[in-house]
Amino acid sequence: MWLIEPEGFSLPSKHTTLAVLTVGATVRTLGVRGGSLRAATLLAGAGIGASRVYLGVHWPTDVIAGWLFAEGWLRVTHG
């Protein structure tokens, strides 16, 4: 039973995308670079993504697509 009706597209996962972008921008602002930055974004994406898959609102591919989309933006805006 849904509390609200889902709307919009499920690919990519918006929750995963926003989590990875937020963590990536925050960690980068703190001066962390390289492997630690990637580890932080991977953990954020995996944590939020796992909850989305567990709740049955996304497929794993939606979560992976959201993470890849956000990682792409973080790399493009690395400047």
PDB file of N, CA, C and O in Angstrom, chain B, residues numbered from 101:
ATOM      1  N   MET B 101       0.834  -1.179   0.000  1.00  0.00           N
ATOM      2  CA  MET B 101       0.000   0.000   0.000  1.00  0.00           C
ATOM      3  C   MET B 101       0.885   1.251   0.000  1.00  0.00           C
ATOM      4  O   MET B 101       1.790   1.379   0.825  1.00  0.00           O
ATOM      5  N   TRP B 102       0.620   2.150  -0.915  1.00  0.00           N
ATOM      6  CA  TRP B 102       1.387   3.386  -1.046  1.00  0.00           C
ATOM      7  C   TRP B 102       0.711   4.505  -0.267  1.00  0.00           C
ATOM      8  O   TRP B 102      -0.515   4.608  -0.268  1.00  0.00           O
ATOM      9  N   LEU B 103       1.488   5.333   0.388  1.00  0.00           N
ATOM     10  CA  LEU B 103       0.948   6.518   1.044  1.00  0.00           C
ATOM     11  C   LEU B 103       0.600   7.594   0.026  1.00  0.00           C
ATOM     12  O   LEU B 103      -0.361   8.343   0.201  1.00  0.00           O
ATOM     13  N   ILE B 104       1.392   7.662  -1.041  1.00  0.00           N
ATOM     14  CA  ILE B 104       1.123   8.577  -2.148  1.00  0.00           C
ATOM     15  C   ILE B 104       1.368   7.823  -3.438  1.00  0.00           C
ATOM     16  O   ILE B 104       2.070   6.812  -3.448  1.00  0.00           O
ATOM     17  N   GLU B 105       0.809   8.298  -4.498  1.00  0.00           N
ATOM     18  CA  GLU B 105       1.036   7.672  -5.793  1.00  0.00           C
ATOM     19  C   GLU B 105       2.361   8.147  -6.364  1.00  0.00           C
ATOM     20  O   GLU B 105       2.630   9.348  -6.392  1.00  0.00           O
ATOM     21  N   PRO B 106       3.204   7.207  -6.827  1.00  0.00           N
ATOM     22  CA  PRO B 106       4.470   7.623  -7.432  1.00  0.00           C
ATOM     23  C   PRO B 106       4.219   8.392  -8.722  1.00  0.00           C
ATOM     24  O   PRO B 106       3.255   8.129  -9.441  1.00  0.00           O
ATOM     25  N   GLU B 107       5.093   9.333  -9.001  1.00  0.00           N
ATOM     26  CA  GLU B 107       4.986  10.095 -10.242  1.00  0.00           C
ATOM     27  C   GLU B 107       6.366  10.323 -10.814  1.00  0.00           C
ATOM     28  O   GLU B 107       7.361  10.300 -10.091  1.00  0.00           O
ATOM     29  N   GLY B 108       6.423  10.542 -12.098  1.00  0.00           N
ATOM     30  CA  GLY B 108       7.694  10.812 -12.757  1.00  0.00           C
ATOM     31  C   GLY B 108       8.420   9.540 -13.146  1.00  0.00           C
ATOM     32  O   GLY B 108       7.893   8.434 -13.025  1.00  0.00           O
ATOM     33  N   PHE B 109       9.628   9.724 -13.611  1.00  0.00           N
ATOM     34  CA  PHE B 109      10.441   8.616 -14.084  1.00  0.00           C
ATOM     35  C   PHE B 109      11.240   8.009 -12.940  1.00  0.00           C
ATOM     36  O   PHE B 109      11.532   8.677 -11.948  1.00  0.00           O
ATOM     37  N   SER B 110      11.589   6.736 -13.089  1.00  0.00           N
ATOM     38  CA  SER B 110      12.385   6.094 -12.045  1.00  0.00           C
ATOM     39  C   SER B 110      13.850   5.971 -12.438  1.00  0.00           C
ATOM     40  O   SER B 110      14.692   5.646 -11.601  1.00  0.00           O
ATOM     41  N   LEU B 111      14.161   6.227 -13.705  1.00  0.00           N
ATOM     42  CA  LEU B 111      15.540   6.094 -14.177  1.00  0.00           C
ATOM     43  C   LEU B 111      16.044   7.458 -14.598  1.00  0.00           C
ATOM     44  O   LEU B 111      15.484   8.054 -15.519  1.00  0.00           O
ATOM     45  N   PRO B 112      17.066   7.967 -13.968  1.00  0.00           N
ATOM     46  CA  PRO B 112      17.836   7.442 -12.852  1.00  0.00           C
ATOM     47  C   PRO B 112      17.151   7.761 -11.528  1.00  0.00           C
ATOM     48  O   PRO B 112      16.221   8.566 -11.483  1.00  0.00           O
ATOM     49  N   SER B 113      17.604   7.139 -10.469  1.00  0.00           N
ATOM     50  CA  SER B 113      17.060   7.383  -9.138  1.00  0.00           C
ATOM     51  C   SER B 113      17.425   8.799  -8.686  1.00  0.00           C
ATOM     52  O   SER B 113      18.599   9.123  -8.509  1.00  0.00           O
ATOM     53  N   LYS B 114      16.412   9.623  -8.506  1.00  0.00           N
ATOM     54  CA  LYS B 114      16.648  11.007  -8.085  1.00  0.00           C
ATOM     55  C   LYS B 114      17.244  11.062  -6.669  1.00  0.00           C
ATOM     56  O   LYS B 114      18.105  11.895  -6.387  1.00  0.00           O
ATOM     57  N   HIS B 115      16.784  10.177  -5.789  1.00  0.00           N
ATOM     58  CA  HIS B 115      17.318  10.156  -4.427  1.00  0.00           C
ATOM     59  C   HIS B 115      18.814   9.842  -4.426  1.00  0.00           C
ATOM     60  O   HIS B 115      19.593  10.496  -3.732  1.00  0.00           O
ATOM     61  N   THR B 116      19.200   8.847  -5.200  1.00  0.00           N
ATOM     62  CA  THR B 116      20.613   8.476  -5.280  1.00  0.00           C
ATOM     63  C   THR B 116      21.429   9.606  -5.895  1.00  0.00           C
ATOM     64  O   THR B 116      22.501   9.949  -5.395  1.00  0.00           O
ATOM     65  N   THR B 117      20.921  10.182  -6.976  1.00  0.00           N
ATOM     66  CA  THR B 117      21.625  11.272  -7.643  1.00  0.00           C
ATOM     67  C   THR B 117      21.863  12.440  -6.696  1.00  0.00           C
ATOM     68  O   THR B 117      22.978  12.954  -6.603  1.00  0.00           O
ATOM     69  N   LEU B 118      20.820  12.855  -5.998  1.00  0.00           N
ATOM     70  CA  LEU B 118      20.961  13.996  -5.084  1.00  0.00           C
ATOM     71  C   LEU B 118      21.870  13.682  -3.903  1.00  0.00           C
ATOM     72  O   LEU B 118      22.617  14.550  -3.452  1.00  0.00           O
ATOM     73  N   ALA B 119      21.815  12.462  -3.401  1.00  0.00           N
ATOM     74  CA  ALA B 119      22.701  12.080  -2.290  1.00  0.00           C
ATOM     75  C   ALA B 119      24.158  12.138  -2.714  1.00  0.00           C
ATOM     76  O   ALA B 119      24.997  12.672  -1.989  1.00  0.00           O
ATOM     77  N   VAL B 120      24.461  11.593  -3.880  1.00  0.00           N
ATOM     78  CA  VAL B 120      25.845  11.575  -4.359  1.00  0.00           C
ATOM     79  C   VAL B 120      26.325  12.985  -4.663  1.00  0.00           C
ATOM     80  O   VAL B 120      27.458  13.331  -4.330  1.00  0.00           O
ATOM     81  N   LEU B 121      25.488  13.806  -5.287  1.00  0.00           N
ATOM     82  CA  LEU B 121      25.881  15.189  -5.578  1.00  0.00           C
ATOM     83  C   LEU B 121      26.111  15.980  -4.291  1.00  0.00           C
ATOM     84  O   LEU B 121      27.073  16.741  -4.194  1.00  0.00           O
ATOM     85  N   THR B 122      25.246  15.806  -3.322  1.00  0.00           N
ATOM     86  CA  THR B 122      25.377  16.538  -2.057  1.00  0.00           C
ATOM     87  C   THR B 122      26.637  16.128  -1.308  1.00  0.00           C
ATOM     88  O   THR B 122      27.402  16.981  -0.858  1.00  0.00           O
ATOM     89  N   VAL B 123      26.850  14.831  -1.176  1.00  0.00           N
ATOM     90  CA  VAL B 123      28.048  14.355  -0.473  1.00  0.00           C
ATOM     91  C   VAL B 123      29.305  14.749  -1.247  1.00  0.00           C
ATOM     92  O   VAL B 123      30.286  15.189  -0.648  1.00  0.00           O
ATOM     93  N   GLY B 124      29.285  14.596  -2.566  1.00  0.00           N
ATOM     94  CA  GLY B 124      30.444  14.949  -3.374  1.00  0.00           C
ATOM     95  C   GLY B 124      30.808  16.416  -3.255  1.00  0.00           C
ATOM     96  O   GLY B 124      31.982  16.756  -3.104  1.00  0.00           O
ATOM     97  N   ALA B 125      29.807  17.292  -3.323  1.00  0.00           N
ATOM     98  CA  ALA B 125      30.067  18.730  -3.208  1.00  0.00           C
ATOM     99  C   ALA B 125      30.536  19.099  -1.806  1.00  0.00           C
ATOM    100  O   ALA B 125      31.435  19.925  -1.642  1.00  0.00           O
ATOM    101  N   THR B 126      29.925  18.485  -0.797  1.00  0.00           N
ATOM    102  CA  THR B 126      30.306  18.785   0.586  1.00  0.00           C
ATOM    103  C   THR B 126      31.725  18.325   0.883  1.00  0.00           C
ATOM    104  O   THR B 126      32.522  19.071   1.453  1.00  0.00           O
ATOM    105  N   VAL B 127      32.033  17.109   0.497  1.00  0.00           N
ATOM    106  CA  VAL B 127      33.370  16.558   0.755  1.00  0.00           C
ATOM    107  C   VAL B 127      34.420  17.342  -0.026  1.00  0.00           C
ATOM    108  O   VAL B 127      35.510  17.601   0.485  1.00  0.00           O
ATOM    109  N   ARG B 128      34.101  17.717  -1.254  1.00  0.00           N
ATOM    110  CA  ARG B 128      35.042  18.498  -2.052  1.00  0.00           C
ATOM    111  C   ARG B 128      35.273  19.868  -1.424  1.00  0.00           C
ATOM    112  O   ARG B 128      36.400  20.364  -1.425  1.00  0.00           O
ATOM    113  N   THR B 129      34.223  20.483  -0.889  1.00  0.00           N
ATOM    114  CA  THR B 129      34.356  21.779  -0.222  1.00  0.00           C
ATOM    115  C   THR B 129      35.274  21.689   0.990  1.00  0.00           C
ATOM    116  O   THR B 129      35.985  22.640   1.316  1.00  0.00           O
ATOM    117  N   LEU B 130      35.250  20.537   1.653  1.00  0.00           N
ATOM    118  CA  LEU B 130      36.117  20.317   2.806  1.00  0.00           C
ATOM    119  C   LEU B 130      37.566  20.037   2.413  1.00  0.00           C
ATOM    120  O   LEU B 130      38.436  19.914   3.275  1.00  0.00           O
ATOM    121  N   GLY B 131      37.819  19.939   1.110  1.00  0.00           N
ATOM    122  CA  GLY B 131      39.177  19.760   0.618  1.00  0.00           C
ATOM    123  C   GLY B 131      39.606  18.327   0.398  1.00  0.00           C
ATOM    124  O   GLY B 131      40.782  18.067   0.146  1.00  0.00           O
ATOM    125  N   VAL B 132      38.686  17.401   0.487  1.00  0.00           N
ATOM    126  CA  VAL B 132      39.021  15.993   0.270  1.00  0.00           C
ATOM    127  C   VAL B 132      39.013  15.717  -1.234  1.00  0.00           C
ATOM    128  O   VAL B 132      38.096  16.139  -1.938  1.00  0.00           O
ATOM    129  N   ARG B 133      40.015  15.022  -1.717  1.00  0.00           N
ATOM    130  CA  ARG B 133      40.126  14.718  -3.144  1.00  0.00           C
ATOM    131  C   ARG B 133      40.469  13.242  -3.331  1.00  0.00           C
ATOM    132  O   ARG B 133      40.754  12.528  -2.370  1.00  0.00           O
ATOM    133  N   GLY B 134      40.434  12.807  -4.575  1.00  0.00           N
ATOM    134  CA  GLY B 134      40.897  11.475  -4.945  1.00  0.00           C
ATOM    135  C   GLY B 134      40.024  10.342  -4.434  1.00  0.00           C
ATOM    136  O   GLY B 134      38.796  10.405  -4.497  1.00  0.00           O
ATOM    137  N   GLY B 135      40.674   9.311  -3.930  1.00  0.00           N
ATOM    138  CA  GLY B 135      40.005   8.092  -3.514  1.00  0.00           C
ATOM    139  C   GLY B 135      39.020   8.291  -2.380  1.00  0.00           C
ATOM    140  O   GLY B 135      37.980   7.634  -2.336  1.00  0.00           O
ATOM    141  N   SER B 136      39.338   9.188  -1.466  1.00  0.00           N
ATOM    142  CA  SER B 136      38.420   9.444  -0.350  1.00  0.00           C
ATOM    143  C   SER B 136      37.124  10.080  -0.828  1.00  0.00           C
ATOM    144  O   SER B 136      36.050   9.776  -0.307  1.00  0.00           O
ATOM    145  N   LEU B 137      37.219  10.958  -1.817  1.00  0.00           N
ATOM    146  CA  LEU B 137      36.025  11.573  -2.389  1.00  0.00           C
ATOM    147  C   LEU B 137      35.165  10.508  -3.042  1.00  0.00           C
ATOM    148  O   LEU B 137      33.953  10.469  -2.830  1.00  0.00           O
ATOM    149  N   ARG B 138      35.785   9.643  -3.838  1.00  0.00           N
ATOM    150  CA  ARG B 138      35.046   8.581  -4.523  1.00  0.00           C
ATOM    151  C   ARG B 138      34.435   7.606  -3.526  1.00  0.00           C
ATOM    152  O   ARG B 138      33.316   7.133  -3.727  1.00  0.00           O
ATOM    153  N   ALA B 139      35.152   7.306  -2.462  1.00  0.00           N
ATOM    154  CA  ALA B 139      34.622   6.389  -1.441  1.00  0.00           C
ATOM    155  C   ALA B 139      33.397   6.999  -0.768  1.00  0.00           C
ATOM    156  O   ALA B 139      32.414   6.300  -0.521  1.00  0.00           O
ATOM    157  N   ALA B 140      33.446   8.284  -0.472  1.00  0.00           N
ATOM    158  CA  ALA B 140      32.314   8.950   0.184  1.00  0.00           C
ATOM    159  C   ALA B 140      31.087   8.949  -0.709  1.00  0.00           C
ATOM    160  O   ALA B 140      29.980   8.676  -0.244  1.00  0.00           O
ATOM    161  N   THR B 141      31.273   9.253  -1.999  1.00  0.00           N
ATOM    162  CA  THR B 141      30.129   9.273  -2.909  1.00  0.00           C
ATOM    163  C   THR B 141      29.593   7.863  -3.148  1.00  0.00           C
ATOM    164  O   THR B 141      28.384   7.670  -3.284  1.00  0.00           O
ATOM    165  N   LEU B 142      30.482   6.891  -3.196  1.00  0.00           N
ATOM    166  CA  LEU B 142      30.042   5.503  -3.376  1.00  0.00           C
ATOM    167  C   LEU B 142      29.227   5.035  -2.172  1.00  0.00           C
ATOM    168  O   LEU B 142      28.197   4.382  -2.339  1.00  0.00           O
ATOM    169  N   LEU B 143      29.674   5.360  -0.973  1.00  0.00           N
ATOM    170  CA  LEU B 143      28.930   4.981   0.234  1.00  0.00           C
ATOM    171  C   LEU B 143      27.568   5.674   0.299  1.00  0.00           C
ATOM    172  O   LEU B 143      26.570   5.061   0.679  1.00  0.00           O
ATOM    173  N   ALA B 144      27.533   6.936  -0.067  1.00  0.00           N
ATOM    174  CA  ALA B 144      26.257   7.655  -0.068  1.00  0.00           C
ATOM    175  C   ALA B 144      25.302   7.045  -1.082  1.00  0.00           C
ATOM    176  O   ALA B 144      24.132   6.810  -0.779  1.00  0.00           O
ATOM    177  N   GLY B 145      25.799   6.790  -2.278  1.00  0.00           N
ATOM    178  CA  GLY B 145      24.958   6.191  -3.311  1.00  0.00           C
ATOM    179  C   GLY B 145      24.490   4.799  -2.943  1.00  0.00           C
ATOM    180  O   GLY B 145      23.338   4.440  -3.189  1.00  0.00           O
ATOM    181  N   ALA B 146      25.384   4.009  -2.352  1.00  0.00           N
ATOM    182  CA  ALA B 146      25.022   2.642  -1.973  1.00  0.00           C
ATOM    183  C   ALA B 146      24.006   2.637  -0.837  1.00  0.00           C
ATOM    184  O   ALA B 146      23.069   1.838  -0.845  1.00  0.00           O
ATOM    185  N   GLY B 147      24.186   3.518   0.131  1.00  0.00           N
ATOM    186  CA  GLY B 147      23.262   3.566   1.260  1.00  0.00           C
ATOM    187  C   GLY B 147      21.862   3.984   0.851  1.00  0.00           C
ATOM    188  O   GLY B 147      20.886   3.306   1.172  1.00  0.00           O
ATOM    189  N   ILE B 148      21.766   5.092   0.148  1.00  0.00           N
ATOM    190  CA  ILE B 148      20.457   5.575  -0.303  1.00  0.00           C
ATOM    191  C   ILE B 148      19.878   4.614  -1.334  1.00  0.00           C
ATOM    192  O   ILE B 148      18.690   4.295  -1.297  1.00  0.00           O
ATOM    193  N   GLY B 149      20.717   4.159  -2.244  1.00  0.00           N
ATOM    194  CA  GLY B 149      20.250   3.238  -3.281  1.00  0.00           C
ATOM    195  C   GLY B 149      19.717   1.936  -2.719  1.00  0.00           C
ATOM    196  O   GLY B 149      18.708   1.417  -3.197  1.00  0.00           O
ATOM    197  N   ALA B 150      20.389   1.405  -1.708  1.00  0.00           N
ATOM    198  CA  ALA B 150      19.927   0.151  -1.098  1.00  0.00           C
ATOM    199  C   ALA B 150      18.552   0.349  -0.455  1.00  0.00           C
ATOM    200  O   ALA B 150      17.700  -0.537  -0.518  1.00  0.00           O
ATOM    201  N   SER B 151      18.342   1.505   0.159  1.00  0.00           N
ATOM    202  CA  SER B 151      17.029   1.754   0.767  1.00  0.00           C
ATOM    203  C   SER B 151      15.947   1.845  -0.303  1.00  0.00           C
ATOM    204  O   SER B 151      14.830   1.374  -0.089  1.00  0.00           O
ATOM    205  N   ARG B 152      16.259   2.437  -1.440  1.00  0.00           N
ATOM    206  CA  ARG B 152      15.285   2.568  -2.526  1.00  0.00           C
ATOM    207  C   ARG B 152      14.922   1.200  -3.106  1.00  0.00           C
ATOM    208  O   ARG B 152      13.757   0.925  -3.396  1.00  0.00           O
ATOM    209  N   VAL B 153      15.941   0.345  -3.271  1.00  0.00           N
ATOM    210  CA  VAL B 153      15.691  -1.007  -3.794  1.00  0.00           C
ATOM    211  C   VAL B 153      14.906  -1.816  -2.764  1.00  0.00           C
ATOM    212  O   VAL B 153      13.967  -2.525  -3.123  1.00  0.00           O
ATOM    213  N   TYR B 154      15.280  -1.717  -1.494  1.00  0.00           N
ATOM    214  CA  TYR B 154      14.595  -2.447  -0.428  1.00  0.00           C
ATOM    215  C   TYR B 154      13.114  -2.061  -0.345  1.00  0.00           C
ATOM    216  O   TYR B 154      12.252  -2.918  -0.153  1.00  0.00           O
ATOM    217  N   LEU B 155      12.830  -0.769  -0.491  1.00  0.00           N
ATOM    218  CA  LEU B 155      11.448  -0.305  -0.449  1.00  0.00           C
ATOM    219  C   LEU B 155      10.668  -0.647  -1.706  1.00  0.00           C
ATOM    220  O   LEU B 155       9.450  -0.477  -1.754  1.00  0.00           O
ATOM    221  N   GLY B 156      11.364  -1.125  -2.715  1.00  0.00           N
ATOM    222  CA  GLY B 156      10.698  -1.549  -3.943  1.00  0.00           C
ATOM    223  C   GLY B 156      10.305  -0.422  -4.874  1.00  0.00           C
ATOM    224  O   GLY B 156       9.434  -0.601  -5.725  1.00  0.00           O
ATOM    225  N   VAL B 157      10.932   0.740  -4.729  1.00  0.00           N
ATOM    226  CA  VAL B 157      10.586   1.869  -5.588  1.00  0.00           C
ATOM    227  C   VAL B 157      11.583   2.066  -6.729  1.00  0.00           C
ATOM    228  O   VAL B 157      11.365   2.901  -7.606  1.00  0.00           O
ATOM    229  N   HIS B 158      12.674   1.302  -6.720  1.00  0.00           N
ATOM    230  CA  HIS B 158      13.653   1.366  -7.800  1.00  0.00           C
ATOM    231  C   HIS B 158      14.249  -0.004  -8.055  1.00  0.00           C
ATOM    232  O   HIS B 158      14.304  -0.859  -7.172  1.00  0.00           O
ATOM    233  N   TRP B 159      14.690  -0.186  -9.277  1.00  0.00           N
ATOM    234  CA  TRP B 159      15.500  -1.340  -9.635  1.00  0.00           C
ATOM    235  C   TRP B 159      16.957  -0.979  -9.372  1.00  0.00           C
ATOM    236  O   TRP B 159      17.303   0.202  -9.346  1.00  0.00           O
ATOM    237  N   PRO B 160      17.818  -1.979  -9.177  1.00  0.00           N
ATOM    238  CA  PRO B 160      19.248  -1.671  -8.989  1.00  0.00           C
ATOM    239  C   PRO B 160      19.837  -0.848 -10.138  1.00  0.00           C
ATOM    240  O   PRO B 160      20.720  -0.020  -9.917  1.00  0.00           O
ATOM    241  N   THR B 161      19.357  -1.071 -11.352  1.00  0.00           N
ATOM    242  CA  THR B 161      19.871  -0.306 -12.492  1.00  0.00           C
ATOM    243  C   THR B 161      19.524   1.182 -12.384  1.00  0.00           C
ATOM    244  O   THR B 161      20.290   2.028 -12.844  1.00  0.00           O
ATOM    245  N   ASP B 162      18.389   1.503 -11.788  1.00  0.00           N
ATOM    246  CA  ASP B 162      18.022   2.909 -11.559  1.00  0.00           C
ATOM    247  C   ASP B 162      19.021   3.579 -10.621  1.00  0.00           C
ATOM    248  O   ASP B 162      19.426   4.722 -10.831  1.00  0.00           O
ATOM    249  N   VAL B 163      19.404   2.844  -9.589  1.00  0.00           N
ATOM    250  CA  VAL B 163      20.351   3.355  -8.600  1.00  0.00           C
ATOM    251  C   VAL B 163      21.729   3.537  -9.229  1.00  0.00           C
ATOM    252  O   VAL B 163      22.376   4.563  -9.020  1.00  0.00           O
ATOM    253  N   ILE B 164      22.175   2.561  -9.988  1.00  0.00           N
ATOM    254  CA  ILE B 164      23.488   2.656 -10.654  1.00  0.00           C
ATOM    255  C   ILE B 164      23.491   3.824 -11.625  1.00  0.00           C
ATOM    256  O   ILE B 164      24.468   4.569 -11.694  1.00  0.00           O
ATOM    257  N   ALA B 165      22.412   3.992 -12.376  1.00  0.00           N
ATOM    258  CA  ALA B 165      22.326   5.111 -13.320  1.00  0.00           C
ATOM    259  C   ALA B 165      22.370   6.450 -12.592  1.00  0.00           C
ATOM    260  O   ALA B 165      23.012   7.388 -13.063  1.00  0.00           O
ATOM    261  N   GLY B 166      21.696   6.548 -11.452  1.00  0.00           N
ATOM    262  CA  GLY B 166      21.733   7.781 -10.659  1.00  0.00           C
ATOM    263  C   GLY B 166      23.125   8.088 -10.157  1.00  0.00           C
ATOM    264  O   GLY B 166      23.572   9.234 -10.189  1.00  0.00           O
ATOM    265  N   TRP B 167      23.816   7.043  -9.687  1.00  0.00           N
ATOM    266  CA  TRP B 167      25.180   7.236  -9.195  1.00  0.00           C
ATOM    267  C   TRP B 167      26.109   7.661 -10.340  1.00  0.00           C
ATOM    268  O   TRP B 167      26.905   8.585 -10.177  1.00  0.00           O
ATOM    269  N   LEU B 168      26.015   6.999 -11.483  1.00  0.00           N
ATOM    270  CA  LEU B 168      26.876   7.346 -12.621  1.00  0.00           C
ATOM    271  C   LEU B 168      26.591   8.763 -13.126  1.00  0.00           C
ATOM    272  O   LEU B 168      27.512   9.502 -13.470  1.00  0.00           O
ATOM    273  N   PHE B 169      25.325   9.129 -13.165  1.00  0.00           N
ATOM    274  CA  PHE B 169      24.955  10.478 -13.595  1.00  0.00           C
ATOM    275  C   PHE B 169      25.575  11.525 -12.668  1.00  0.00           C
ATOM    276  O   PHE B 169      26.160  12.505 -13.131  1.00  0.00           O
ATOM    277  N   ALA B 170      25.445  11.313 -11.371  1.00  0.00           N
ATOM    278  CA  ALA B 170      26.004  12.258 -10.398  1.00  0.00           C
ATOM    279  C   ALA B 170      27.526  12.289 -10.457  1.00  0.00           C
ATOM    280  O   ALA B 170      28.126  13.361 -10.381  1.00  0.00           O
ATOM    281  N   GLU B 171      28.151  11.136 -10.589  1.00  0.00           N
ATOM    282  CA  GLU B 171      29.613  11.087 -10.701  1.00  0.00           C
ATOM    283  C   GLU B 171      30.079  11.846 -11.944  1.00  0.00           C
ATOM    284  O   GLU B 171      31.097  12.536 -11.911  1.00  0.00           O
ATOM    285  N   GLY B 172      29.335  11.714 -13.030  1.00  0.00           N
ATOM    286  CA  GLY B 172      29.669  12.445 -14.248  1.00  0.00           C
ATOM    287  C   GLY B 172      29.630  13.946 -14.014  1.00  0.00           C
ATOM    288  O   GLY B 172      30.539  14.665 -14.429  1.00  0.00           O
ATOM    289  N   TRP B 173      28.580  14.424 -13.350  1.00  0.00           N
ATOM    290  CA  TRP B 173      28.464  15.855 -13.048  1.00  0.00           C
ATOM    291  C   TRP B 173      29.581  16.314 -12.117  1.00  0.00           C
ATOM    292  O   TRP B 173      30.138  17.397 -12.296  1.00  0.00           O
ATOM    293  N   LEU B 174      29.898  15.510 -11.149  1.00  0.00           N
ATOM    294  CA  LEU B 174      30.984  15.901 -10.232  1.00  0.00           C
ATOM    295  C   LEU B 174      32.307  16.005 -10.983  1.00  0.00           C
ATOM    296  O   LEU B 174      33.107  16.899 -10.708  1.00  0.00           O
ATOM    297  N   ARG B 175      32.540  15.111 -11.915  1.00  0.00           N
ATOM    298  CA  ARG B 175      33.785  15.167 -12.689  1.00  0.00           C
ATOM    299  C   ARG B 175      33.811  16.341 -13.649  1.00  0.00           C
ATOM    300  O   ARG B 175      34.849  16.978 -13.828  1.00  0.00           O
ATOM    301  N   VAL B 176      32.668  16.633 -14.272  1.00  0.00           N
ATOM    302  CA  VAL B 176      32.603  17.764 -15.211  1.00  0.00           C
ATOM    303  C   VAL B 176      32.797  19.087 -14.478  1.00  0.00           C
ATOM    304  O   VAL B 176      33.453  19.993 -14.992  1.00  0.00           O
ATOM    305  N   THR B 177      32.235  19.199 -13.292  1.00  0.00           N
ATOM    306  CA  THR B 177      32.296  20.461 -12.551  1.00  0.00           C
ATOM    307  C   THR B 177      33.525  20.557 -11.642  1.00  0.00           C
ATOM    308  O   THR B 177      33.653  21.501 -10.862  1.00  0.00           O
ATOM    309  N   HIS B 178      34.410  19.592 -11.745  1.00  0.00           N
ATOM    310  CA  HIS B 178      35.601  19.580 -10.887  1.00  0.00           C
ATOM    311  C   HIS B 178      36.420  20.858 -11.090  1.00  0.00           C
ATOM    312  O   HIS B 178      37.020  21.383 -10.152  1.00  0.00           O
ATOM    313  N   GLY B 179      36.430  21.340 -12.316  1.00  0.00           N
ATOM    314  CA  GLY B 179      37.035  22.591 -12.684  1.00  0.00           C
ATOM    315  C   GLY B 179      38.402  22.794 -12.274  1.00  0.00           C
ATOM    316  O   GLY B 179      38.982  23.842 -12.556  1.00  0.00           O
TER     317      GLY B 179
END
